Amino acid sequence: MTPAQKELARHALGLNRQRRSYRNHFVTGEGGNEHREWMALVEAGHAQRRAGSDLTGGDDLFRLTRAGAELALEKRESLDPEDFPKVAA
């Protein structure tokens, strides 16, 4: 994950004062640098893309995978289990 991608991923997570994520989404339209970075995250398996809809104003909606979200975290930060539930082994 590049520094620019990490910055976008951290924004998508919306880390709060308790150093925990409180969301997992980022909306951006085709043609910009942010969209290209998110598409690279999708290709790397660090994010998923949902095509634009009326709800997003036609822009694409991106969500981080658990692996992508964990790469974006700093020490002592955590993911909200509501957005990133633990998977039984």
Phi and psi in degrees as a GROMACS rama.xvg file:
@    title "Ramachandran Plot"
@    xaxis  label "Phi"
@    yaxis  label "Psi"
@TYPE xy
-75.2035  163.547  THR-2
-57.421  -39.7657  PRO-3
-64.9076  -40.9602  ALA-4
-66.4494  -39.187  GLN-5
-63.0937  -40.5464  LYS-6
-62.4221  -43.3228  GLU-7
-65.0929  -40.8955  LEU-8
-64.186  -41.7568  ALA-9
-65.2467  -37.8348  ARG-10
-63.0937  -42.5118  HIS-11
-61.552  -34.0891  ALA-12
-77.881  -23.2006  LEU-13
55.6651  50.4706  GLY-14
-56.5467  133.277  LEU-15
-98.8144  -172.899  ASN-16
-63.3768  -25.1028  ARG-17
-84.0051  6.19542  GLN-18
62.5891  37.9866  ARG-19
-127.169  143.278  ARG-20
-67.0478  149.419  SER-21
-130.517  7.54144  TYR-22
-159.222  177.91  ARG-23
-158.12  74.8028  ASN-24
-163.812  155.36  HIS-25
-151.222  129.666  PHE-26
-112.127  128.848  VAL-27
-155.787  151.535  THR-28
-97.714  159.958  GLY-29
-62.1201  151.097  GLU-30
102.264  -16.1006  GLY-31
-103.187  168.108  GLY-32
-61.6509  -40.4621  ASN-33
-60.2782  -42.6734  GLU-34
-63.1379  -43.1439  HIS-35
-61.6854  -41.9032  ARG-36
-63.4528  -42.9528  GLU-37
-64.8177  -38.7533  TRP-38
-63.7186  -36.0719  MET-39
-65.7998  -38.2614  ALA-40
-63.749  -38.4452  LEU-41
-62.6048  -47.5775  VAL-42
-60.4467  -32.8358  GLU-43
-82.0804  -4.9467  ALA-44
83.7849  13.4322  GLY-45
-96.2323  -6.78882  HIS-46
-152.952  165.376  ALA-47
-123.997  149.279  GLN-48
-118.254  135.832  ARG-49
-117.493  127.362  ARG-50
-58.4353  151.36  ALA-51
-55.797  153.383  GLY-52
-145.012  179.24  SER-53
-59.5443  -36.916  ASP-54
-61.2387  -34.4309  LEU-55
-101.255  11.9085  THR-56
68.4612  22.4194  GLY-57
90.5107  -10.1903  GLY-58
-81.9351  158.566  ASP-59
-76.3053  148.531  ASP-60
-108.569  127.203  LEU-61
-115.088  141.856  PHE-62
-131.485  139.688  ARG-63
-76.3686  145.619  LEU-64
-78.5064  166.834  THR-65
-57.096  -43.6748  ARG-66
-60.8553  -43.9646  ALA-67
-65.1523  -42.0224  GLY-68
-63.8437  -42.139  ALA-69
-64.4356  -34.2094  GLU-70
-65.9363  -27.8975  LEU-71
-82.2374  -17.3627  ALA-72
-74.0458  148.212  LEU-73
-99.0638  174.624  GLU-74
-56.114  142.583  LYS-75
65.4819  14.1393  ARG-76
-100.747  153.983  GLU-77
-141.726  165.933  SER-78
-100.859  140.5  LEU-79
-67.0537  123.585  ASP-80
-64.3191  -17.8941  PRO-81
-68.653  -38.1827  GLU-82
-86.7419  -25.7007  ASP-83
-133.117  72.9636  PHE-84
-66.1931  148.189  PRO-85
-69.1148  138.321  LYS-86
-97.5971  129.454  VAL-87
-66.5397  139.918  ALA-88
